[in-house]
């Protein structure tokens, strides 16, 4: 099983729990600000290794949330 399949399985399990609440998930302003700052640092080439890892974690979480929302949409449409 690869990482994409694992994310897909977790997204499906989360979406089933409460699809309507999943669709209401939004990042905090603090989180959005941090991600924007990290992206800007990466664009400028001034990102540290720890910050790059932190950004990767945020992006992985974003992927999981978006997959979960897609599953939730599908469940509510059925």
N, CA, C and O atoms as a Maestro MAE file, in Angstrom:
{
 s_m_m2io_version
 :::
 2.0.0
}

f_m_ct {
 s_m_title
 :::
 protein
 m_atom[312] {
  # First column is atom index #
  i_m_mmod_type
  r_m_x_coord
  r_m_y_coord
  r_m_z_coord
  i_m_residue_number
  s_m_chain_name
  s_m_pdb_residue_name
  s_m_pdb_atom_name
  i_m_atomic_number
  :::
  1 25 0.853 -1.179 0.000 1 A "UNK " " N  " 7
  2 3 0.000 0.000 0.000 1 A "UNK " " CA " 6
  3 2 0.896 1.239 0.000 1 A "UNK " " C  " 6
  4 15 1.831 1.338 0.795 1 A "UNK " " O  " 8
  5 25 0.603 2.179 -0.898 2 A "UNK " " N  " 7
  6 3 1.416 3.397 -0.951 2 A "UNK " " CA " 6
  7 2 0.754 4.530 -0.160 2 A "UNK " " C  " 6
  8 15 -0.368 4.389 0.327 2 A "UNK " " O  " 8
  9 25 1.457 5.634 -0.044 3 A "UNK " " N  " 7
  10 3 0.981 6.763 0.757 3 A "UNK " " CA " 6
  11 2 -0.342 7.304 0.226 3 A "UNK " " C  " 6
  12 15 -1.227 7.633 1.016 3 A "UNK " " O  " 8
  13 25 -0.497 7.403 -1.084 4 A "UNK " " N  " 7
  14 3 -1.742 7.912 -1.671 4 A "UNK " " CA " 6
  15 2 -2.926 7.022 -1.278 4 A "UNK " " C  " 6
  16 15 -4.005 7.524 -0.966 4 A "UNK " " O  " 8
  17 25 -2.724 5.722 -1.295 5 A "UNK " " N  " 7
  18 3 -3.800 4.802 -0.914 5 A "UNK " " CA " 6
  19 2 -4.141 4.925 0.572 5 A "UNK " " C  " 6
  20 15 -5.305 4.834 0.963 5 A "UNK " " O  " 8
  21 25 -3.114 5.131 1.390 6 A "UNK " " N  " 7
  22 3 -3.350 5.309 2.827 6 A "UNK " " CA " 6
  23 2 -4.136 6.591 3.073 6 A "UNK " " C  " 6
  24 15 -5.097 6.587 3.842 6 A "UNK " " O  " 8
  25 25 -3.737 7.691 2.429 7 A "UNK " " N  " 7
  26 3 -4.473 8.949 2.559 7 A "UNK " " CA " 6
  27 2 -5.923 8.761 2.114 7 A "UNK " " C  " 6
  28 15 -6.843 9.254 2.766 7 A "UNK " " O  " 8
  29 25 -6.123 8.061 1.025 8 A "UNK " " N  " 7
  30 3 -7.463 7.825 0.508 8 A "UNK " " CA " 6
  31 2 -8.303 7.052 1.518 8 A "UNK " " C  " 6
  32 15 -9.460 7.400 1.753 8 A "UNK " " O  " 8
  33 25 -7.742 6.018 2.110 9 A "UNK " " N  " 7
  34 3 -8.464 5.222 3.108 9 A "UNK " " CA " 6
  35 2 -8.825 6.049 4.341 9 A "UNK " " C  " 6
  36 15 -9.941 5.962 4.853 9 A "UNK " " O  " 8
  37 25 -7.872 6.848 4.809 10 A "UNK " " N  " 7
  38 3 -8.122 7.690 5.982 10 A "UNK " " CA " 6
  39 2 -9.174 8.746 5.653 10 A "UNK " " C  " 6
  40 15 -10.062 9.006 6.464 10 A "UNK " " O  " 8
  41 25 -9.085 9.344 4.492 11 A "UNK " " N  " 7
  42 3 -10.068 10.356 4.075 11 A "UNK " " CA " 6
  43 2 -11.474 9.755 4.036 11 A "UNK " " C  " 6
  44 15 -12.433 10.385 4.482 11 A "UNK " " O  " 8
  45 25 -11.592 8.561 3.512 12 A "UNK " " N  " 7
  46 3 -12.897 7.895 3.447 12 A "UNK " " CA " 6
  47 2 -13.443 7.651 4.855 12 A "UNK " " C  " 6
  48 15 -14.616 7.910 5.124 12 A "UNK " " O  " 8
  49 25 -12.591 7.156 5.746 13 A "UNK " " N  " 7
  50 3 -13.020 6.878 7.117 13 A "UNK " " CA " 6
  51 2 -13.455 8.154 7.839 13 A "UNK " " C  " 6
  52 15 -14.449 8.143 8.564 13 A "UNK " " O  " 8
  53 25 -12.732 9.230 7.651 14 A "UNK " " N  " 7
  54 3 -13.086 10.498 8.286 14 A "UNK " " CA " 6
  55 2 -14.378 11.071 7.721 14 A "UNK " " C  " 6
  56 15 -15.217 11.569 8.472 14 A "UNK " " O  " 8
  57 25 -14.541 11.006 6.418 15 A "UNK " " N  " 7
  58 3 -15.729 11.583 5.769 15 A "UNK " " CA " 6
  59 2 -16.997 10.886 6.228 15 A "UNK " " C  " 6
  60 15 -18.038 11.526 6.377 15 A "UNK " " O  " 8
  61 25 -16.923 9.607 6.449 16 A "UNK " " N  " 7
  62 3 -18.102 8.842 6.870 16 A "UNK " " CA " 6
  63 2 -18.591 9.284 8.247 16 A "UNK " " C  " 6
  64 15 -19.788 9.221 8.529 16 A "UNK " " O  " 8
  65 25 -17.685 9.725 9.094 17 A "UNK " " N  " 7
  66 3 -18.039 10.095 10.473 17 A "UNK " " CA " 6
  67 2 -19.098 11.193 10.529 17 A "UNK " " C  " 6
  68 15 -20.098 11.056 11.234 17 A "UNK " " O  " 8
  69 25 -18.887 12.261 9.802 18 A "UNK " " N  " 7
  70 3 -19.843 13.378 9.793 18 A "UNK " " CA " 6
  71 2 -19.555 14.261 8.580 18 A "UNK " " C  " 6
  72 15 -18.868 15.276 8.699 18 A "UNK " " O  " 8
  73 25 -20.079 13.875 7.408 19 A "UNK " " N  " 7
  74 3 -19.755 14.595 6.170 19 A "UNK " " CA " 6
  75 2 -20.034 16.094 6.221 19 A "UNK " " C  " 6
  76 15 -19.251 16.884 5.695 19 A "UNK " " O  " 8
  77 25 -21.131 16.491 6.842 20 A "UNK " " N  " 7
  78 3 -21.473 17.916 6.885 20 A "UNK " " CA " 6
  79 2 -20.432 18.706 7.670 20 A "UNK " " C  " 6
  80 15 -20.042 19.799 7.260 20 A "UNK " " O  " 8
  81 25 -19.984 18.161 8.789 21 A "UNK " " N  " 7
  82 3 -18.968 18.855 9.593 21 A "UNK " " CA " 6
  83 2 -17.624 18.887 8.884 21 A "UNK " " C  " 6
  84 15 -16.874 19.854 9.009 21 A "UNK " " O  " 8
  85 25 -17.322 17.841 8.149 22 A "UNK " " N  " 7
  86 3 -16.063 17.809 7.391 22 A "UNK " " CA " 6
  87 2 -16.031 18.970 6.407 22 A "UNK " " C  " 6
  88 15 -15.005 19.632 6.252 22 A "UNK " " O  " 8
  89 25 -17.156 19.216 5.741 23 A "UNK " " N  " 7
  90 3 -17.208 20.289 4.745 23 A "UNK " " CA " 6
  91 2 -17.063 21.675 5.374 23 A "UNK " " C  " 6
  92 15 -16.753 22.643 4.679 23 A "UNK " " O  " 8
  93 25 -17.284 21.772 6.674 24 A "UNK " " N  " 7
  94 3 -17.158 23.049 7.368 24 A "UNK " " CA " 6
  95 2 -15.740 23.326 7.865 24 A "UNK " " C  " 6
  96 15 -15.462 24.417 8.362 24 A "UNK " " O  " 8
  97 25 -14.848 22.354 7.736 25 A "UNK " " N  " 7
  98 3 -13.476 22.533 8.210 25 A "UNK " " CA " 6
  99 2 -12.790 23.688 7.483 25 A "UNK " " C  " 6
  100 15 -12.834 23.778 6.256 25 A "UNK " " O  " 8
  101 25 -12.166 24.556 8.249 26 A "UNK " " N  " 7
  102 3 -11.415 25.680 7.704 26 A "UNK " " CA " 6
  103 2 -10.157 25.849 8.550 26 A "UNK " " C  " 6
  104 15 -10.195 25.640 9.762 26 A "UNK " " O  " 8
  105 25 -9.056 26.221 7.931 27 A "UNK " " N  " 7
  106 3 -7.838 26.454 8.714 27 A "UNK " " CA " 6
  107 2 -7.964 27.747 9.514 27 A "UNK " " C  " 6
  108 15 -8.687 28.666 9.127 27 A "UNK " " O  " 8
  109 25 -7.255 27.800 10.625 28 A "UNK " " N  " 7
  110 3 -7.253 29.018 11.434 28 A "UNK " " CA " 6
  111 2 -6.453 30.100 10.706 28 A "UNK " " C  " 6
  112 15 -5.638 29.806 9.831 28 A "UNK " " O  " 8
  113 25 -6.698 31.334 11.077 29 A "UNK " " N  " 7
  114 3 -5.942 32.445 10.481 29 A "UNK " " CA " 6
  115 2 -4.462 32.305 10.797 29 A "UNK " " C  " 6
  116 15 -3.611 32.636 9.971 29 A "UNK " " O  " 8
  117 25 -4.155 31.817 11.990 30 A "UNK " " N  " 7
  118 3 -2.767 31.607 12.391 30 A "UNK " " CA " 6
  119 2 -2.093 30.592 11.475 30 A "UNK " " C  " 6
  120 15 -0.954 30.787 11.051 30 A "UNK " " O  " 8
  121 25 -2.807 29.503 11.173 31 A "UNK " " N  " 7
  122 3 -2.241 28.469 10.304 31 A "UNK " " CA " 6
  123 2 -2.043 29.004 8.891 31 A "UNK " " C  " 6
  124 15 -1.001 28.769 8.279 31 A "UNK " " O  " 8
  125 25 -3.025 29.715 8.375 32 A "UNK " " N  " 7
  126 3 -2.920 30.287 7.030 32 A "UNK " " CA " 6
  127 2 -1.721 31.230 6.954 32 A "UNK " " C  " 6
  128 15 -0.952 31.196 5.993 32 A "UNK " " O  " 8
  129 25 -1.572 32.065 7.972 33 A "UNK " " N  " 7
  130 3 -0.451 32.999 7.998 33 A "UNK " " CA " 6
  131 2 0.892 32.288 8.030 33 A "UNK " " C  " 6
  132 15 1.841 32.707 7.367 33 A "UNK " " O  " 8
  133 25 0.967 31.221 8.797 34 A "UNK " " N  " 7
  134 3 2.228 30.481 8.886 34 A "UNK " " CA " 6
  135 2 2.572 29.821 7.558 34 A "UNK " " C  " 6
  136 15 3.722 29.864 7.119 34 A "UNK " " O  " 8
  137 25 1.578 29.210 6.919 35 A "UNK " " N  " 7
  138 3 1.820 28.555 5.626 35 A "UNK " " CA " 6
  139 2 2.243 29.595 4.588 35 A "UNK " " C  " 6
  140 15 3.178 29.361 3.822 35 A "UNK " " O  " 8
  141 25 1.572 30.721 4.560 36 A "UNK " " N  " 7
  142 3 1.942 31.777 3.610 36 A "UNK " " CA " 6
  143 2 3.374 32.244 3.843 36 A "UNK " " C  " 6
  144 15 4.118 32.468 2.888 36 A "UNK " " O  " 8
  145 25 3.767 32.393 5.118 37 A "UNK " " N  " 7
  146 3 5.133 32.824 5.430 37 A "UNK " " CA " 6
  147 2 6.148 31.773 4.975 37 A "UNK " " C  " 6
  148 15 7.199 32.117 4.434 37 A "UNK " " O  " 8
  149 25 5.837 30.501 5.192 38 A "UNK " " N  " 7
  150 3 6.746 29.431 4.782 38 A "UNK " " CA " 6
  151 2 6.858 29.353 3.263 38 A "UNK " " C  " 6
  152 15 7.950 29.148 2.732 38 A "UNK " " O  " 8
  153 25 5.744 29.516 2.565 39 A "UNK " " N  " 7
  154 3 5.767 29.492 1.101 39 A "UNK " " CA " 6
  155 2 6.614 30.655 0.574 39 A "UNK " " C  " 6
  156 15 7.396 30.488 -0.361 39 A "UNK " " O  " 8
  157 25 6.453 31.808 1.171 40 A "UNK " " N  " 7
  158 3 7.229 32.975 0.748 40 A "UNK " " CA " 6
  159 2 8.726 32.733 0.973 40 A "UNK " " C  " 6
  160 15 9.551 33.055 0.118 40 A "UNK " " O  " 8
  161 25 9.063 32.165 2.132 41 A "UNK " " N  " 7
  162 3 10.472 31.858 2.407 41 A "UNK " " CA " 6
  163 2 11.026 30.863 1.384 41 A "UNK " " C  " 6
  164 15 12.167 30.980 0.937 41 A "UNK " " O  " 8
  165 25 10.199 29.888 1.027 42 A "UNK " " N  " 7
  166 3 10.648 28.897 0.044 42 A "UNK " " CA " 6
  167 2 10.875 29.555 -1.312 42 A "UNK " " C  " 6
  168 15 11.866 29.264 -1.981 42 A "UNK " " O  " 8
  169 25 9.969 30.437 -1.725 43 A "UNK " " N  " 7
  170 3 10.115 31.148 -2.995 43 A "UNK " " CA " 6
  171 2 11.393 31.971 -3.024 43 A "UNK " " C  " 6
  172 15 12.070 32.054 -4.049 43 A "UNK " " O  " 8
  173 25 11.713 32.575 -1.892 44 A "UNK " " N  " 7
  174 3 12.904 33.426 -1.799 44 A "UNK " " CA " 6
  175 2 14.186 32.613 -1.629 44 A "UNK " " C  " 6
  176 15 15.288 33.150 -1.736 44 A "UNK " " O  " 8
  177 25 14.035 31.317 -1.364 45 A "UNK " " N  " 7
  178 3 15.205 30.471 -1.146 45 A "UNK " " CA " 6
  179 2 15.814 30.615 0.237 45 A "UNK " " C  " 6
  180 15 16.972 30.259 0.456 45 A "UNK " " O  " 8
  181 25 15.024 31.139 1.171 46 A "UNK " " N  " 7
  182 3 15.509 31.382 2.532 46 A "UNK " " CA " 6
  183 2 14.875 30.451 3.562 46 A "UNK " " C  " 6
  184 15 14.783 30.805 4.737 46 A "UNK " " O  " 8
  185 25 14.443 29.283 3.144 47 A "UNK " " N  " 7
  186 3 13.749 28.388 4.061 47 A "UNK " " CA " 6
  187 2 14.748 27.393 4.663 47 A "UNK " " C  " 6
  188 15 15.574 26.815 3.957 47 A "UNK " " O  " 8
  189 25 14.650 27.212 5.973 48 A "UNK " " N  " 7
  190 3 15.538 26.254 6.641 48 A "UNK " " CA " 6
  191 2 15.016 24.833 6.421 48 A "UNK " " C  " 6
  192 15 13.895 24.640 5.950 48 A "UNK " " O  " 8
  193 25 15.822 23.866 6.760 49 A "UNK " " N  " 7
  194 3 15.410 22.468 6.620 49 A "UNK " " CA " 6
  195 2 14.202 22.167 7.508 49 A "UNK " " C  " 6
  196 15 13.271 21.483 7.082 49 A "UNK " " O  " 8
  197 25 14.217 22.674 8.730 50 A "UNK " " N  " 7
  198 3 13.088 22.462 9.644 50 A "UNK " " CA " 6
  199 2 11.816 23.121 9.114 50 A "UNK " " C  " 6
  200 15 10.728 22.554 9.208 50 A "UNK " " O  " 8
  201 25 11.962 24.310 8.563 51 A "UNK " " N  " 7
  202 3 10.796 25.009 8.007 51 A "UNK " " CA " 6
  203 2 10.269 24.287 6.769 51 A "UNK " " C  " 6
  204 15 9.058 24.222 6.559 51 A "UNK " " O  " 8
  205 25 11.161 23.750 5.958 52 A "UNK " " N  " 7
  206 3 10.735 22.998 4.774 52 A "UNK " " CA " 6
  207 2 9.958 21.759 5.190 52 A "UNK " " C  " 6
  208 15 8.957 21.409 4.566 52 A "UNK " " O  " 8
  209 25 10.418 21.101 6.238 53 A "UNK " " N  " 7
  210 3 9.695 19.926 6.762 53 A "UNK " " CA " 6
  211 2 8.334 20.339 7.306 53 A "UNK " " C  " 6
  212 15 7.336 19.652 7.086 53 A "UNK " " O  " 8
  213 25 8.297 21.461 8.016 54 A "UNK " " N  " 7
  214 3 7.031 21.966 8.543 54 A "UNK " " CA " 6
  215 2 6.053 22.257 7.395 54 A "UNK " " C  " 6
  216 15 4.874 21.910 7.478 54 A "UNK " " O  " 8
  217 25 6.544 22.891 6.330 55 A "UNK " " N  " 7
  218 3 5.704 23.193 5.175 55 A "UNK " " CA " 6
  219 2 5.187 21.902 4.534 55 A "UNK " " C  " 6
  220 15 4.017 21.826 4.158 55 A "UNK " " O  " 8
  221 25 6.033 20.908 4.409 56 A "UNK " " N  " 7
  222 3 5.610 19.622 3.853 56 A "UNK " " CA " 6
  223 2 4.495 19.003 4.691 56 A "UNK " " C  " 6
  224 15 3.559 18.418 4.146 56 A "UNK " " O  " 8
  225 25 4.593 19.129 6.008 57 A "UNK " " N  " 7
  226 3 3.546 18.598 6.882 57 A "UNK " " CA " 6
  227 2 2.221 19.328 6.672 57 A "UNK " " C  " 6
  228 15 1.162 18.702 6.615 57 A "UNK " " O  " 8
  229 25 2.287 20.645 6.558 58 A "UNK " " N  " 7
  230 3 1.070 21.415 6.291 58 A "UNK " " CA " 6
  231 2 0.455 21.008 4.951 58 A "UNK " " C  " 6
  232 15 -0.762 20.864 4.842 58 A "UNK " " O  " 8
  233 25 1.293 20.825 3.938 59 A "UNK " " N  " 7
  234 3 0.788 20.452 2.616 59 A "UNK " " CA " 6
  235 2 0.191 19.048 2.622 59 A "UNK " " C  " 6
  236 15 -0.803 18.799 1.941 59 A "UNK " " O  " 8
  237 25 0.782 18.134 3.378 60 A "UNK " " N  " 7
  238 3 0.221 16.790 3.502 60 A "UNK " " CA " 6
  239 2 -1.130 16.845 4.204 60 A "UNK " " C  " 6
  240 15 -2.069 16.157 3.805 60 A "UNK " " O  " 8
  241 25 -1.227 17.660 5.244 61 A "UNK " " N  " 7
  242 3 -2.500 17.815 5.949 61 A "UNK " " CA " 6
  243 2 -3.554 18.421 5.029 61 A "UNK " " C  " 6
  244 15 -4.710 17.998 5.041 61 A "UNK " " O  " 8
  245 25 -3.161 19.402 4.240 62 A "UNK " " N  " 7
  246 3 -4.085 20.021 3.283 62 A "UNK " " CA " 6
  247 2 -4.599 18.991 2.276 62 A "UNK " " C  " 6
  248 15 -5.784 18.975 1.942 62 A "UNK " " O  " 8
  249 25 -3.708 18.144 1.803 63 A "UNK " " N  " 7
  250 3 -4.109 17.084 0.875 63 A "UNK " " CA " 6
  251 2 -5.118 16.158 1.528 63 A "UNK " " C  " 6
  252 15 -6.137 15.826 0.921 63 A "UNK " " O  " 8
  253 25 -4.852 15.738 2.752 64 A "UNK " " N  " 7
  254 3 -5.765 14.840 3.456 64 A "UNK " " CA " 6
  255 2 -7.130 15.493 3.661 64 A "UNK " " C  " 6
  256 15 -8.161 14.851 3.458 64 A "UNK " " O  " 8
  257 25 -7.144 16.748 4.056 65 A "UNK " " N  " 7
  258 3 -8.416 17.443 4.279 65 A "UNK " " CA " 6
  259 2 -9.182 17.580 2.970 65 A "UNK " " C  " 6
  260 15 -10.395 17.371 2.948 65 A "UNK " " O  " 8
  261 25 -8.511 17.922 1.888 66 A "UNK " " N  " 7
  262 3 -9.194 18.050 0.601 66 A "UNK " " CA " 6
  263 2 -9.748 16.711 0.111 66 A "UNK " " C  " 6
  264 15 -10.850 16.657 -0.436 66 A "UNK " " O  " 8
  265 25 -8.989 15.636 0.305 67 A "UNK " " N  " 7
  266 3 -9.499 14.305 -0.052 67 A "UNK " " CA " 6
  267 2 -10.732 13.968 0.787 67 A "UNK " " C  " 6
  268 15 -11.716 13.433 0.276 67 A "UNK " " O  " 8
  269 25 -10.664 14.285 2.067 68 A "UNK " " N  " 7
  270 3 -11.787 14.005 2.967 68 A "UNK " " CA " 6
  271 2 -13.016 14.808 2.564 68 A "UNK " " C  " 6
  272 15 -14.131 14.286 2.581 68 A "UNK " " O  " 8
  273 25 -12.822 16.065 2.203 69 A "UNK " " N  " 7
  274 3 -13.956 16.885 1.754 69 A "UNK " " CA " 6
  275 2 -14.552 16.341 0.457 69 A "UNK " " C  " 6
  276 15 -15.770 16.358 0.282 69 A "UNK " " O  " 8
  277 25 -13.718 15.866 -0.435 70 A "UNK " " N  " 7
  278 3 -14.234 15.274 -1.681 70 A "UNK " " CA " 6
  279 2 -15.086 14.057 -1.376 70 A "UNK " " C  " 6
  280 15 -16.145 13.872 -1.975 70 A "UNK " " O  " 8
  281 25 -14.629 13.223 -0.444 71 A "UNK " " N  " 7
  282 3 -15.423 12.044 -0.053 71 A "UNK " " CA " 6
  283 2 -16.728 12.453 0.599 71 A "UNK " " C  " 6
  284 15 -17.768 11.839 0.362 71 A "UNK " " O  " 8
  285 25 -16.673 13.502 1.430 72 A "UNK " " N  " 7
  286 3 -17.870 13.998 2.101 72 A "UNK " " CA " 6
  287 2 -18.899 14.508 1.084 72 A "UNK " " C  " 6
  288 15 -20.093 14.238 1.211 72 A "UNK " " O  " 8
  289 25 -18.430 15.235 0.087 73 A "UNK " " N  " 7
  290 3 -19.325 15.698 -0.986 73 A "UNK " " CA " 6
  291 2 -19.999 14.514 -1.662 73 A "UNK " " C  " 6
  292 15 -21.206 14.528 -1.903 73 A "UNK " " O  " 8
  293 25 -19.222 13.507 -1.960 74 A "UNK " " N  " 7
  294 3 -19.751 12.313 -2.630 74 A "UNK " " CA " 6
  295 2 -20.792 11.615 -1.754 74 A "UNK " " C  " 6
  296 15 -21.832 11.185 -2.253 74 A "UNK " " O  " 8
  297 25 -20.521 11.502 -0.464 75 A "UNK " " N  " 7
  298 3 -21.465 10.854 0.449 75 A "UNK " " CA " 6
  299 2 -22.777 11.630 0.549 75 A "UNK " " C  " 6
  300 15 -23.855 11.036 0.577 75 A "UNK " " O  " 8
  301 25 -22.682 12.928 0.601 76 A "UNK " " N  " 7
  302 3 -23.893 13.750 0.723 76 A "UNK " " CA " 6
  303 2 -24.698 13.770 -0.569 76 A "UNK " " C  " 6
  304 15 -25.914 13.961 -0.543 76 A "UNK " " O  " 8
  305 25 -24.030 13.576 -1.689 77 A "UNK " " N  " 7
  306 3 -24.725 13.577 -2.977 77 A "UNK " " CA " 6
  307 2 -25.416 12.236 -3.259 77 A "UNK " " C  " 6
  308 15 -26.304 12.151 -4.107 77 A "UNK " " O  " 8
  309 25 -25.000 11.212 -2.548 78 A "UNK " " N  " 7
  310 3 -25.564 9.866 -2.810 78 A "UNK " " CA " 6
  311 2 -26.955 9.713 -2.220 78 A "UNK " " C  " 6
  312 15 -27.567 8.653 -2.348 78 A "UNK " " O  " 8
  :::
 }
 m_bond[311] {
  # First column is bond index #
  i_m_from
  i_m_to
  i_m_order
  :::
  1 1 2 1
  2 2 3 1
  3 3 4 2
  4 3 5 1
  5 5 6 1
  6 6 7 1
  7 7 8 2
  8 7 9 1
  9 9 10 1
  10 10 11 1
  11 11 12 2
  12 11 13 1
  13 13 14 1
  14 14 15 1
  15 15 16 2
  16 15 17 1
  17 17 18 1
  18 18 19 1
  19 19 20 2
  20 19 21 1
  21 21 22 1
  22 22 23 1
  23 23 24 2
  24 23 25 1
  25 25 26 1
  26 26 27 1
  27 27 28 2
  28 27 29 1
  29 29 30 1
  30 30 31 1
  31 31 32 2
  32 31 33 1
  33 33 34 1
  34 34 35 1
  35 35 36 2
  36 35 37 1
  37 37 38 1
  38 38 39 1
  39 39 40 2
  40 39 41 1
  41 41 42 1
  42 42 43 1
  43 43 44 2
  44 43 45 1
  45 45 46 1
  46 46 47 1
  47 47 48 2
  48 47 49 1
  49 49 50 1
  50 50 51 1
  51 51 52 2
  52 51 53 1
  53 53 54 1
  54 54 55 1
  55 55 56 2
  56 55 57 1
  57 57 58 1
  58 58 59 1
  59 59 60 2
  60 59 61 1
  61 61 62 1
  62 62 63 1
  63 63 64 2
  64 63 65 1
  65 65 66 1
  66 66 67 1
  67 67 68 2
  68 67 69 1
  69 69 70 1
  70 70 71 1
  71 71 72 2
  72 71 73 1
  73 73 74 1
  74 74 75 1
  75 75 76 2
  76 75 77 1
  77 77 78 1
  78 78 79 1
  79 79 80 2
  80 79 81 1
  81 81 82 1
  82 82 83 1
  83 83 84 2
  84 83 85 1
  85 85 86 1
  86 86 87 1
  87 87 88 2
  88 87 89 1
  89 89 90 1
  90 90 91 1
  91 91 92 2
  92 91 93 1
  93 93 94 1
  94 94 95 1
  95 95 96 2
  96 95 97 1
  97 97 98 1
  98 98 99 1
  99 99 100 2
  100 99 101 1
  101 101 102 1
  102 102 103 1
  103 103 104 2
  104 103 105 1
  105 105 106 1
  106 106 107 1
  107 107 108 2
  108 107 109 1
  109 109 110 1
  110 110 111 1
  111 111 112 2
  112 111 113 1
  113 113 114 1
  114 114 115 1
  115 115 116 2
  116 115 117 1
  117 117 118 1
  118 118 119 1
  119 119 120 2
  120 119 121 1
  121 121 122 1
  122 122 123 1
  123 123 124 2
  124 123 125 1
  125 125 126 1
  126 126 127 1
  127 127 128 2
  128 127 129 1
  129 129 130 1
  130 130 131 1
  131 131 132 2
  132 131 133 1
  133 133 134 1
  134 134 135 1
  135 135 136 2
  136 135 137 1
  137 137 138 1
  138 138 139 1
  139 139 140 2
  140 139 141 1
  141 141 142 1
  142 142 143 1
  143 143 144 2
  144 143 145 1
  145 145 146 1
  146 146 147 1
  147 147 148 2
  148 147 149 1
  149 149 150 1
  150 150 151 1
  151 151 152 2
  152 151 153 1
  153 153 154 1
  154 154 155 1
  155 155 156 2
  156 155 157 1
  157 157 158 1
  158 158 159 1
  159 159 160 2
  160 159 161 1
  161 161 162 1
  162 162 163 1
  163 163 164 2
  164 163 165 1
  165 165 166 1
  166 166 167 1
  167 167 168 2
  168 167 169 1
  169 169 170 1
  170 170 171 1
  171 171 172 2
  172 171 173 1
  173 173 174 1
  174 174 175 1
  175 175 176 2
  176 175 177 1
  177 177 178 1
  178 178 179 1
  179 179 180 2
  180 179 181 1
  181 181 182 1
  182 182 183 1
  183 183 184 2
  184 183 185 1
  185 185 186 1
  186 186 187 1
  187 187 188 2
  188 187 189 1
  189 189 190 1
  190 190 191 1
  191 191 192 2
  192 191 193 1
  193 193 194 1
  194 194 195 1
  195 195 196 2
  196 195 197 1
  197 197 198 1
  198 198 199 1
  199 199 200 2
  200 199 201 1
  201 201 202 1
  202 202 203 1
  203 203 204 2
  204 203 205 1
  205 205 206 1
  206 206 207 1
  207 207 208 2
  208 207 209 1
  209 209 210 1
  210 210 211 1
  211 211 212 2
  212 211 213 1
  213 213 214 1
  214 214 215 1
  215 215 216 2
  216 215 217 1
  217 217 218 1
  218 218 219 1
  219 219 220 2
  220 219 221 1
  221 221 222 1
  222 222 223 1
  223 223 224 2
  224 223 225 1
  225 225 226 1
  226 226 227 1
  227 227 228 2
  228 227 229 1
  229 229 230 1
  230 230 231 1
  231 231 232 2
  232 231 233 1
  233 233 234 1
  234 234 235 1
  235 235 236 2
  236 235 237 1
  237 237 238 1
  238 238 239 1
  239 239 240 2
  240 239 241 1
  241 241 242 1
  242 242 243 1
  243 243 244 2
  244 243 245 1
  245 245 246 1
  246 246 247 1
  247 247 248 2
  248 247 249 1
  249 249 250 1
  250 250 251 1
  251 251 252 2
  252 251 253 1
  253 253 254 1
  254 254 255 1
  255 255 256 2
  256 255 257 1
  257 257 258 1
  258 258 259 1
  259 259 260 2
  260 259 261 1
  261 261 262 1
  262 262 263 1
  263 263 264 2
  264 263 265 1
  265 265 266 1
  266 266 267 1
  267 267 268 2
  268 267 269 1
  269 269 270 1
  270 270 271 1
  271 271 272 2
  272 271 273 1
  273 273 274 1
  274 274 275 1
  275 275 276 2
  276 275 277 1
  277 277 278 1
  278 278 279 1
  279 279 280 2
  280 279 281 1
  281 281 282 1
  282 282 283 1
  283 283 284 2
  284 283 285 1
  285 285 286 1
  286 286 287 1
  287 287 288 2
  288 287 289 1
  289 289 290 1
  290 290 291 1
  291 291 292 2
  292 291 293 1
  293 293 294 1
  294 294 295 1
  295 295 296 2
  296 295 297 1
  297 297 298 1
  298 298 299 1
  299 299 300 2
  300 299 301 1
  301 301 302 1
  302 302 303 1
  303 303 304 2
  304 303 305 1
  305 305 306 1
  306 306 307 1
  307 307 308 2
  308 307 309 1
  309 309 310 1
  310 310 311 1
  311 311 312 2
  :::
 }
}
